[in-house]
Amino acid sequence: MDKFIQTRWNTLQPDGRDVSSDEATLRKERTYINKLNMVLVQILKQDWPRKWPSFIPEIVASSKSNLTLCENNMAILKLLSEEIFDYSAEQMTQLKTSNLRQSICNEFSEIFKLCKEILEKATKPSLIKATLDTLLRFLSWIPIGYIFETDLLSLLEKFFESQDYRSITLACFTEIASLTLDSNDHNQKIINLFTRVMSAVYTMIPPTTDIAAVYEDSSDADQEFVQNLALFLTSFLASHLKVLEQAPDSASKEALLNAHFYLIKISRVEDREIFKICLEYWAKLVRELFEEGCVPQGYQASSWSQEVVQQRHMLYSQVLSSLRVVMIERMVKPEEVLIVENDEGEIVREFVKESDTIVLYKNMKEVLVYLTNLGVVDTEEIMTLKLQRQMDGTEWSWQNLNQLCWAIGSISGAMTEEIEKRFLVNVIRDLLSLCEMKRGKDNKAVVASNIMYTVGQYPRFLKAHWKFLKTVIYKLFEFMHESHEGVQDMACDTFIKISRECKRHFVARRSEEERPFVIEIIERISRITSDLSPQQIHTFYEAVGYMILAETDNTKQEQLIRMFMHMPNGAWDQIMESCKQSTDILNNASQVKVLSHVLKTNVSACTSIGPGFISQLGRIYSDLLTLYRAVGVIVSQAVTEQGAVAVKTPKVRGLRSIKKDILRLIDTFIERAKDLAFVDEHMVSPFLYAVLSDYKDSVDIARDAEVLDALTTMIKKLGPLMTPRILLVFEATFEPTLDMITKDFTEFPENRAGFYNLLRAINLKCFPALLELSPGQFKLFIDSIVWGFKHTMRDIADVSLATCEELLLNIRQTDVAIAGAFYQSYYLSILQDIFFVLTDRDHKSGFKGQTEVLAQLFNLVTSNQIKVSLFDPSQVGDPNMSNTQFLEQYVSALLQNAFPHLQSNQIKVFVMALMEYNTAPPKFKLEVRDFLIQLKEFAGENSELYLEEKEAQMEEKRRQEREKALLIPGMVKPSELPAMEEDEAL
């Protein structure tokens, strides 16, 4: 019924609607009261105020006749407020929302009198609670005169003193605290409210109370009150801090500081949601204090302004010092740390990263970086003291050491280099001593993980202290032999992080050393990696690859690569030699594993070395493709003998992994290649010869999506150089892949994504090749794009819509005759299909791309880009009509047939808007969005219609935050900082 009213209420006759508003029925069916309330609110959204103008006076009058009815009326008014002010944006048109908001504001005085009368006279607890709850929903939008120019505040204060109502009343105070006041007229009332609430809080929770300890054993109601108190304090202080600071009386200042110390105590409560509430305010406070102390370049701060800033900093100095301790003691795990304590108290490898913890770490790091910039000496003293307590055992525990080291790692870059050097030398020295002191594998694993995490966060320090860097690297090599779960992973991860950040230092020749350190590492690879798993060895090879990338002398770099790849090349040569004798070796599972390992090692090295890897790839390229063909033959034979089930056997899966690794290696190199002429002349043709026929002739389940990925990379990289080869690519990959993916929307997801990325690359980079396709092939191409944007997977639909838009742009710029033939064949069918997905609820996530294609389709007509008739003159009433007139009629008829319940005038207005605004994307999207909501009164969740704006806002916010963070020492992780000049020269 709820759904019916949202979407079809306006189609009912008036007498049919009255049944739902019968009050007797409403009171009789008590079990359905909440649902009926919701239904009534949906009716109000349709009928009020136009067809039910007396609703507010009626509900107010009825409330005075019966206490039970009065209580339920409060619930209805609460729901109405929520629907109009909280949930309206995605369910109603902007005009309708605006009208409803204006209507309720105009008649609010009657509602306010009713609420006030209940709070003054009522004694029934449930009615008082319902009224306070309803009032809470009103406070965010009612004119502030109702709050500050009546006795509402004193009424609320009366209920705050009662334990039954204190939580809901505090929520009301929080809502009031969050209001934005345009003038200072109500400052004194704000101060008075704050001091009176704090006075009441002193009684409820004495200042000496250890809130964190008491919280654990408190009732649900008391725990809720602590959370509400956190919300109140953070909201009030965030909105009115300056007002409270400037209050002339000492009582207000005392209340202000006490509020902060209450927040410090609440921040220690072991409840993540409460902590996040507090953290948001702490971030705002320390950011403001930091920014006040920063004088923009070119400006000189006056002695008065400096004094004001110093006074503020002094006011909060003790609060900030306590906050530093809280941040350290509550610090959560950064994503780089792989070793955790499980529920059984064991130290284990973490496999699933918690996104909530990663976000929380980022926010805590931000606060701690600001705190360090505001008081570097105090921060250093607190951290040093806490580390001493780890050393002497007074605070030793895995958790305490972890949190301290996570905190130390989080402030990298926030200290000056001199202070950082002094601090970090002591920290790492103490941690290394602690590692020697502690007995037991778990203890050593915890200390080891903290050493690795901490040094990994300070590349600036390591770059400036070569001997220390070497010591750290040797320690990491030592940890690579440690068998405790997670230690080797973390050692490899830290090694690759340091390699990226400090790569030039490993290839530099130093006067006191015979040769660059990278040569020593390469010579010791077999010993260093002897206890590592294959995946860890791949990480190690990628790490050393970054060092080799830093060698700018091509000859020396080639020598390093030759030495570096000696071990994998030895295994490769041996197996290739055996293969030349007989391919039977490929039936040996252990040899297949070795091959796969060698190939993956090459991929890892290529990933980091980049263009310079050409010497290594050139050495093995011919053998790679020969192996690819040989493996393809064996797989085909197995399928012929055993059927499609052969693909699932361990043998064939192992062989297919070799094919995939070869494809990934070639893909990885081409993506990074700089000598495109070499790639075009020496790599592409042999690759296509080895790969295309194999892909075409394989059974569906054995076709590797990596083929499509590699082809896409080649086309993107080589561009027009690939145009002559597109027909060959098309014939081998297009129809075979299309047959795989058009049976349903779910099978072969990797091939599906690869296929649409390939189509887009061909259209973007080799468009002339599409015009060489036969009419049947070109139609199939268009049909594939349409099938793609009808896809329910968002990534596929988005790529297809982008391809469609880019194809229309290409067609627009091509020969007039070719363009005309295209428009006559495909314009109307594409238009119809775009309207289909646009008005289909399952495709809402594609709204951005759909409207962009639609705007371009309309613009082609309104700007007279189409020089041929889009219609058959014999099939229309006026053979001389223009394309513009035809399009207007065609779209109107299309929509009227699809949605007969719409009035023709609604459709006409919409079509005219499409004609008029197709060159103004924001306005065009607004018109389409309003039409869609109007179309069905789009019930339910419609946030995806607003996806583009939300994503754009988030992207802009991220950009602004990053620009701002780069100006604050320590705010951006070292691994995320822009490349320094020395690195950009590589």
Buried (B, 14 or more C-beta within 10 A) or exposed (E): EEEEBBBBBEEBEEEEBEEBBEEEEBBEEEEEBEEBBBBBBBBBBBBBBEEBEEBBEEBBEBBEEEBEBBBBBBBBBBBBBEBBBEEBBBBBBEEBBEBBBEBBEEBBEEBBEBBBBBBEEBEBEEBBBBBBBBBBBBBEBBEBEBBBEEEBBEBBBBBBEEEEBBBBBBBBBBBBBBBEBEEEEBBEBBBBBBBBBBEBBEEBBEEEEEBBEBBEEEEEEBBBBBBBBBBBBBBBBBBBBEBBBEBEEEEBBEBBBBBBEBBBBBBBBEBBEBBBBBBBBBBBBBBBBBEBBEEEEEEEBEEEEBEEBEEBBEBBEEBBBBBBBBBBBBBBBBEBBBBBBEEEEEBBBBEEEEEEBEEBBBBBBBBBBBBBBBBBEBBBEBBBEBBEBBBEEEBBEBEBBBBBBBBBBBBBBBBEEEBBBEBBEBBBEBBBEBBEEBEEBBBBBBBBBBBBBBBBBBBBBBBBBBEBBBBBBEBBBEBBBBEBBBBBBBBBBBBBBBBBBBBBBBBBEEEEEEEBBBBBBBEEBEEBBEEBEEEBBBBBBBBBBBBBBBBEEEEEBBBBBBBBBEBBBEBBEEBBEBBEEEBEBBEBEEBBBBBBBBBBBBBBBBBBBBEBBBBBBEBBBEBBBBBBBBBBEBBBEBBEEEEEEBBEEEBBEBBBBBBBBBBBBBBBBBBBBEEEEEBBEBBBEBBBEBBBEBBBEBBBBBBBBBBBBBBBBBBBBBBEBBBEBBBEBBBBBBBBBBEBBEEEBEEBBEBBBBBBBBBBBBBBBBBEBBEBBEEEBBEBBBBBBBBBBBBEBBBBBBBBBBBBBBBBBBBBEBEEEEBBBBBBBBBBEBBBBBBBBBBEEEBBBBBBBBBBBBBBBBBBBBEEBBEBBBBEEEEBEEEEBEBBBBBBBBBBEBBBEEEEEBEEEBBBEBBEBBBBBBEEBEEBBBBBBBBBBBBBBBBEEBEBBBBBEEEEEEEEEEEEEEEEBEEBBBBBBBBEEEEEEEBEEE
